[in-house]
Amino acid sequence: MSSDQQRKTGVTNLVESLRPSPVMWLVLVVLGASFGLIPGPINTTIAVVTGVATAVLAVVLVFAFTPRLQLAKGVFSAGRAKVPASLVAKVEPLDAAQMRAAHGVDLDARAYLCTRAWVHTGIRVTLNDPQDPTPYWLISTRRPQEWVRALGS
């Protein structure tokens, strides 16, 4: 991103983690704990240990694999993918209905996806990189308008 774009948008750094909502965390804990029901008829102690261990494991795994969106020092990253912000040609905000269509019937199989089911809005980022066969990035975000402003589109 050029310094003119940064002055115009007023944003030089932006970070967002695509963590689940509080309700989704609760679902993960309950789902993990429900595995304690399997050994329940055999041994109560093993059932409690299994339930607690799987609930903790579910939370740790989701936390560890939560993608992060970041714009810092002229580099835009979404999950594991990174690109200089200067290669961003267009950023489109997507509401819930548009995101559903973009992730479904309108999806190009070559697109890079950084999406999470518990985040219903997003952005479509088109890059100006002739060497990259990826037509666009489809990214879940709770703050699509902020990302549009930050990426200068």
N, C-alpha and C positions, 0 to 999 in steps of 0.2 A: 504494500500500500504506500502510495506516495505521501510525502508530508503534506501536500495540498489536500489530499483526501482525508488524512487524519485530522487536519484543522477543520475541514468542512463537517465531518461527522462528529468530531469531538471524542472519538474513541480510539485509543491506541492498543489497549489490551482488553480482552474479554475472555472469560472462562466459564464453562458450564459443565457440570457432571450430570449424566443421564441416569441418576439413581432412581430407584422405584419410589412411588408415593408411599406415605405411611400405611395406607390400606394394603398395598402390595407387600410391604415388609411383613405385616401381620399375616397375610396369606402364606408367605414363605415360611414363617416360623410355625404356623399351624400345620402346613403340609409336611415340613420336616419332622415335627413332633409326632405326626400321625404314623410315622414309621415305627414308633414305639409300640403300636398296637399289634404288630406282627408277632413279636416274641411274647406278648402279654400273657397268653394262656400257658406258656411254659414257665416263665419266671418273671416276677414283677420287677425285680432289681434290674435285670437285663432289659426289660421293656423301658424303664425310666432312662437308663443310660443310653439306649439306642435312640429314644425320642429326643433327648437333649443333644446328643452328639449330631444327629442328622439335622436338627434345627439350626445348630451353630454352624455346621458345614454349609447348609443352604445360604445362610446370611453371609458367611465369609466368601463363598464362591461368587455370589451376586455382587458383593462389594468389590471383590478383586477384579472382576471382569466388567465393571461399569465403565463404558467409554466416556471420554472427556473431550469436549470441544474447546479449542483454545486459539486465540489470535494474540500472538506476542512476537515482538521483534520482526514484524513483517512476514511471519509464517503462520498459515492457517492449518490447524490439525483437527481431524475428526477421527477419534479412535486411533488406529495405527497409521492412518494415512496422513501425510504432510505435503503441503504445497506452498510455495511462496505466494503471498497474498496478491502480488502483482499479476499472477496468472489467472486470478478470478475475473471472469468476464461478466457474469450476471448472477444475481442472487434473487430468488423468488420466494417470498413467504408463502407457506401452505397452511390453510386452516385444516380442521379435522377431516372434512369431506374431501378436500383436495389431496391431503396426505394419504387417505385411504385409497383413492383412485391412483395416485402416483406410485403407491406400493403394491397395487393390484393390477388392474387392467391396463394402465398406462405405463407400466414399468418396462424399461429397456433392460434386457438381460445383461448388458455390458456395463450398466451403472454401478458405481461404488455405493454400497449401502452401509450406513451407520445409524441404524434405527432400533428403537425399543418399543414394544407393544404398549407399555404404560405411558408413553409420551405421545399424545395424539396430534400435535402440530409439528411443523418442520420447515425446512428450507430445501430448495433445489439449487445447487451451485453448479454453474456451467463454467468450465475452465477454458482458457485460451492457450492450449498447449497442443500443437499439431502432432507431437510425437506420442501423445497419450491417446489410446483408443477409447478411453472411458468418456462417454458422452456427457455425463454429469454425475454429481454426488447427490444422493438423497439422504438427508440427515434429520433425525428427530431432534427437536429442541422445544423447550417450553417458552422460549423468548425469540420467536422468529423475526420480529421487527427490529430488535436490537442487533441481531446478526446481519440483517440487511443493511442497517446503518453502519455497522462496524466494518463490513467488507466493502463499503463504498458503492453500493448499487442502488 
